Amino acid sequence: MQAAPPRMASTLTDRLSRLVKTMRGQARITDSNVQEMLREVRMALLEADVALPVVRDFIARVKEKSLGAEVVGSLSPGQALVGIVNRELAATMGETDPATGAIKPPADINLAAQPPAVILMAGLQGAGKTTTTAKLAKHLIEKRRKKVLTVSVDVYRPAAIEQLKRVTVQAGAEWFPSSGDDQPLAIALAALDYARKHYIDVLLVDTAGRLGIDEALMREITELHAALKPVETLFVVDAMQGQDAVNTAKAFTDALPLTGIVLTKMDGDSRGGAALSVRQVTGAPIKFAGISEKIDGLEVFDAQRHAGRVLGMGDIVGLVEEVQKGVDMAAAQKLVDKVKSGDSFDLNDFLSQISQMKKMGGLSGLMDKLPSQMTGKAANLGPADMDRAERDMRRMEGIICSMTPLERRKPDLLKATRKRRVAAGAGVHVQEVNRLLNQFEQMRDMMKKMKGGGMLKMMKRMGGMKGLGGPGGPR
């Protein structure tokens, strides 16, 4: 069985963490200590399957900006070097302002065209192009308030047409029918005509993918581009491809004027390598990242935030966004008021907290966004450990749902006979019920301690949730 590709994030984080410790006490970045640091960074990038020319260019820029730099304030040379690496990672994956050198804000879809704005989706088969088309449709509907139509011109795979139809329905967009008997260009032009007549804002064209680069694929997509004159031509690439992504990117860059990149499967094992390589090879900005298989698992790519994830600094902004998106603020405020008034935290509240965590992407989704130094031992948990924790959460839900409404409101009623009935209903042993009740008691004790307003303060610190008057809430 082939081993999974190394995780760029954890590899680079581990190497830089060790370096910061070994350089502690040194007052200046010197040629010798910067060489040691660059060796670690080079190895981490190569292990992550970043293209060699990209690695060389990156290392040269870091070295130029590091040598002789004075340590600022209380920063050690190791910490200062990590800061330089962080800035250069962001600059490599993002766009910089030529005048100031600052990283430009994330680039969303350009819709500056007479409707319908056509977006051409290009990429190899298996890159996640069809799913990404639907995810992008959902993004445009929810974030840009656009009326969206999708169409598949993949006449070689009827299953791809049906797949686009299914995921388009999930996204809440319109779908234009097509079949394997039609010509790709004829389908696309018919969809464009329909979009004009029905006042569609955006037409997403899902092109045919192949298992490899071939002349027929490139000729077909070039003809589509010439006829449709898309406002955006997005190259969809699997982030786990590593070095192969570079070869694919070169071929598509030669054939099409790419305006942006969408990296899929960013929640996989090899995050970062493709982001560095493809951005450099194509010259096109990375516009989106696929972060889960869910229909809303697409985010506008932020180079600075992604660099932070790669270096183990986490993505606190992303975590806050997940909290704001997943948490029912009315329910959260209700719980705050309930605890403050002296009412006891019960199993209904406990079940609600589990449900909220699931909405925020579960344990693995939250852990991924926390800085590595905050996660402690949990940072060493593998996928199997995370899966086990997720299963435990589902089991807890099942146990609570097997209780009567009265038992959930008054957990102290749960004695031996009731516990056996609940265990049988949930399909677990009585020990599992006891374990859940112990965890519930710990949570209830914590809630009691927060009765004097501490709970509200904690929620404010979680990122200024709307309506609670935190840093990002109303002033």
NORZI-V833901 format. One record per pair of residues at least 12 apart in sequence whose C-alpha atoms are under 8 Angstrom apart, sorted by sequence separation. I is the first residue (numbers start at 1). GAP is how many residues later the second one is. D is the distance in whole Angstrom. If there is no record, write none. Layout:
<<I GAP D> <I GAP D>>
//
This chain:
<<91 12 6> <94 12 8> <121 12 7> <137 12 8> <152 12 7> <191 12 8> <263 12 7> <288 12 5> <289 12 6> <305 12 8> <367 12 8> <456 12 8> <42 13 7> <90 13 7> <137 13 8> <151 13 8> <287 13 6> <288 13 5> <150 14 8> <207 14 7> <235 14 8> <287 14 5> <335 14 8> <419 14 7> <66 15 7> <176 15 6> <286 15 6> <419 15 8> <134 16 8> <42 17 7> <133 17 8> <161 17 7> <188 17 7> <235 17 8> <19 18 7> <41 18 8> <66 18 7> <150 18 7> <161 18 7> <261 18 8> <65 19 7> <403 19 6> <402 20 5> <16 21 8> <38 21 7> <158 21 7> <402 21 8> <62 22 7> <158 22 6> <364 22 6> <62 23 6> <150 23 7> <155 23 8> <157 23 7> <233 23 8> <235 23 7> <261 23 7> <263 23 7> <266 23 7> <267 23 8> <363 23 7> <399 23 7> <402 23 6> <16 24 7> <149 24 6> <150 24 6> <151 24 6> <152 24 8> <155 24 6> <156 24 6> <233 24 7> <234 24 6> <237 24 7> <239 24 6> <258 24 8> <260 24 5> <261 24 6> <262 24 6> <265 24 8> <266 24 6> <267 24 5> <399 24 7> <402 24 6> <15 25 6> <16 25 8> <38 25 7> <148 25 5> <149 25 5> <150 25 5> <151 25 5> <152 25 8> <153 25 7> <155 25 4> <233 25 5> <234 25 6> <235 25 6> <236 25 6> <237 25 6> <238 25 6> <239 25 6> <240 25 7> <259 25 6> <260 25 5> <261 25 4> <262 25 6> <263 25 6> <264 25 6> <265 25 6> <266 25 5> <267 25 6> <401 25 8> <15 26 7> <62 26 7> <147 26 7> <148 26 6> <149 26 6> <150 26 6> <151 26 7> <152 26 7> <154 26 8> <155 26 7> <232 26 8> <233 26 5> <234 26 5> <235 26 5> <236 26 5> <237 26 5> <238 26 5> <239 26 6> <240 26 8> <258 26 6> <259 26 7> <260 26 6> <261 26 6> <262 26 5> <263 26 5> <264 26 4> <265 26 6> <266 26 8> <363 26 7> <399 26 8> <61 27 8> <149 27 7> <151 27 7> <155 27 7> <232 27 6> <233 27 7> <234 27 5> <235 27 6> <236 27 6> <237 27 6> <238 27 6> <239 27 6> <260 27 6> <261 27 7> <262 27 6> <263 27 6> <264 27 7> <265 27 7> <363 27 7> <399 27 5> <12 28 8> <155 28 7> <232 28 7> <234 28 7> <236 28 7> <240 28 7> <242 28 8> <246 28 8> <262 28 7> <328 28 8> <362 28 7> <398 28 6> <12 29 7> <15 29 8> <34 29 7> <155 29 7> <239 29 8> <240 29 7> <245 29 6> <249 29 6> <253 29 6> <327 29 6> <58 30 7> <130 30 7> <134 30 7> <153 30 8> <154 30 7> <240 30 5> <326 30 6> <58 31 8> <133 31 8> <137 31 8> <141 31 8> <153 31 5> <225 31 8> <239 31 7> <240 31 7> <242 31 6> <243 31 7> <246 31 6> <250 31 7> <326 31 8> <395 31 8> <12 32 5> <34 32 7> <141 32 8> <153 32 8> <239 32 7> <242 32 5> <245 32 8> <246 32 6> <249 32 7> <250 32 7> <327 32 7> <11 33 6> <12 33 7> <34 33 7> <130 33 7> <131 33 7> <134 33 6> <138 33 5> <222 33 7> <239 33 7> <240 33 8> <241 33 7> <245 33 7> <249 33 6> <326 33 5> <327 33 8> <58 34 8> <130 34 6> <134 34 5> <137 34 6> <138 34 7> <153 34 6> <218 34 8> <222 34 7> <239 34 7> <240 34 7> <243 34 8> <326 34 5> <399 34 7> <137 35 8> <138 35 7> <153 35 7> <213 35 7> <239 35 5> <246 35 7> <325 35 8> <8 36 7> <31 36 6> <131 36 7> <134 36 8> <135 36 7> <137 36 6> <188 36 8> <238 36 8> <239 36 7> <8 37 7> <29 37 7> <30 37 6> <31 37 8> <134 37 6> <151 37 7> <218 37 6> <323 37 6> <29 38 6> <30 38 6> <185 38 8> <213 38 7> <272 38 7> <322 38 5> <8 39 7> <29 39 6> <134 39 8> <185 39 6> <189 39 7> <271 39 8> <322 39 8> <354 39 7> <8 40 5> <28 40 7> <29 40 6> <151 40 7> <184 40 8> <188 40 8> <396 40 7> <6 41 7> <7 41 6> <28 41 7> <29 41 7> <6 42 6> <28 42 6> <29 42 7> <185 42 8> <5 43 7> <27 43 8> <28 43 6> <354 43 7> <27 44 6> <37 44 8> <149 46 7> <351 46 6> <34 47 8> <319 47 7> <28 48 8> <29 48 5> <27 49 7> <28 49 6> <351 49 7> <26 50 7> <27 50 7> <319 50 6> <25 51 7> <26 51 6> <149 51 7> <318 51 7> <319 51 7> <24 52 6> <148 52 6> <151 52 8> <153 52 7> <154 52 7> <156 52 7> <23 53 7> <24 53 7> <147 53 5> <148 53 6> <149 53 6> <150 53 6> <151 53 6> <152 53 6> <153 53 6> <154 53 6> <155 53 7> <315 53 8> <316 53 6> <347 53 7> <23 54 6> <24 54 7> <147 54 5> <148 54 5> <149 54 5> <150 54 5> <151 54 5> <152 54 5> <153 54 5> <154 54 4> <314 54 7> <315 54 4> <316 54 6> <23 55 6> <146 55 6> <147 55 6> <148 55 6> <149 55 6> <150 55 6> <151 55 6> <152 55 6> <153 55 6> <154 55 7> <314 55 5> <315 55 6> <316 55 8> <20 56 8> <146 56 7> <148 56 7> <150 56 7> <152 56 8> <314 56 5> <315 56 7> <20 57 8> <21 57 7> <313 57 7> <314 57 4> <20 58 4> <313 58 4> <314 58 7> <19 59 6> <20 59 6> <309 59 8> <312 59 5> <313 59 6> <309 60 7> <312 60 5> <313 60 8> <348 60 6> <312 61 8> <347 61 5> <348 61 7> <16 62 8> <309 62 8> <346 62 6> <347 62 6> <346 63 5> <347 63 8> <346 64 7> <347 64 7> <346 65 7> <16 66 7> <137 67 8> <133 71 7> <133 72 8> <133 73 7> <116 76 8> <130 76 6> <129 77 7> <116 79 6> <116 80 6> <115 81 7> <116 83 7> <119 83 7> <121 83 7> <125 83 8> <126 83 8> <115 84 8> <116 84 6> <117 84 6> <118 84 6> <119 84 6> <120 84 6> <121 84 6> <122 84 7> <123 84 8> <125 84 4> <115 85 7> <116 85 5> <117 85 5> <118 85 5> <119 85 5> <120 85 5> <121 85 5> <122 85 6> <124 85 5> <125 85 5> <126 85 8> <115 86 5> <116 86 5> <117 86 6> <118 86 6> <119 86 6> <120 86 7> <121 86 6> <122 86 8> <123 86 6> <124 86 5> <125 86 5> <115 87 7> <116 87 6> <118 87 7> <120 87 7> <122 87 8> <124 87 6> <125 87 8> <124 88 7> <124 89 8> <350 90 7> <347 93 7> <346 98 8> <122 99 8> <345 99 6> <344 100 8> <345 102 7> <132 104 8> <120 105 7> <129 107 6> <128 108 7> <339 108 7> <127 109 6> <128 109 8> <339 109 7> <342 109 7> <118 110 7> <120 110 6> <127 110 5> <128 110 7> <118 111 7> <119 111 5> <122 111 7> <127 111 5> <340 111 5> <118 112 5> <119 112 6> <120 112 6> <121 112 6> <122 112 6> <123 112 6> <124 112 8> <126 112 8> <339 112 6> <340 112 7> <117 113 7> <118 113 6> <119 113 5> <120 113 5> <121 113 5> <122 113 5> <123 113 5> <124 113 7> <340 113 7> <117 114 6> <118 114 7> <119 114 6> <120 114 6> <121 114 6> <122 114 6> <123 114 6> <119 115 7> <121 115 7> <113 118 7> <112 119 8> <336 119 7> <111 120 7> <336 120 7> <110 121 7> <110 122 7> <109 123 7> <124 124 8> <171 124 7> <170 125 7> <167 128 8> <123 129 8> <132 132 8> <333 135 8> <128 136 7> <329 136 8> <127 137 7> <329 137 7> <329 138 8> <324 141 6> <320 142 7> <323 142 8> <324 142 7> <320 143 5> <320 145 8> <317 146 8> <138 157 7> <139 157 7> <132 158 7> <138 158 7> <139 159 8> <135 160 5> <134 161 7> <135 161 6> <135 162 7> <136 162 7> <135 163 6> <131 164 8> <132 166 8> <107 178 8> <109 178 7> <107 179 8> <108 179 6> <107 180 6> <108 180 8> <106 181 7> <93 182 6> <93 183 6> <92 184 6> <94 185 8> <93 186 6> <89 187 8> <92 187 7> <93 187 8> <92 188 7> <95 190 7> <51 191 8> <94 191 6> <50 192 6> <51 192 6> <93 192 8> <94 192 7> <108 192 6> <49 193 5> <50 193 6> <93 193 7> <107 193 7> <48 194 7> <49 194 6> <106 194 7> <107 194 8> <51 195 7> <106 195 6> <106 196 5> <105 197 7> <106 197 7> <103 200 8> <103 201 8> <94 208 8> <94 209 5> <93 210 6> <94 210 8> <91 212 7> <90 213 5> <89 214 8> <90 214 5> <89 215 8> <90 215 8> <90 216 7> <87 217 8> <90 217 5> <86 218 8> <89 218 6> <87 220 8> <86 221 6> <48 222 7> <51 222 8> <54 222 7> <86 222 7> <48 223 8> <50 223 5> <54 223 6> <48 224 7> <49 224 6> <50 224 7> <48 225 5> <49 225 8> <86 225 7> <50 226 7> <51 226 6> <54 226 7> <50 227 6> <45 228 7> <5 235 8> <9 261 8> <7 262 5> <8 262 6> <9 262 6> <6 263 6> <7 263 4> <8 263 6> <9 263 7> <5 264 6> <6 264 6> <7 264 6> <8 264 6> <4 265 7> <5 265 6> <8 265 7> <16 295 8> <13 297 7> <12 298 7> <13 298 5> <12 299 6> <13 299 5> <9 300 7> <10 300 7> <9 301 4> <10 301 8> <8 302 7> <9 302 6> <10 302 7> <9 303 7>>
//
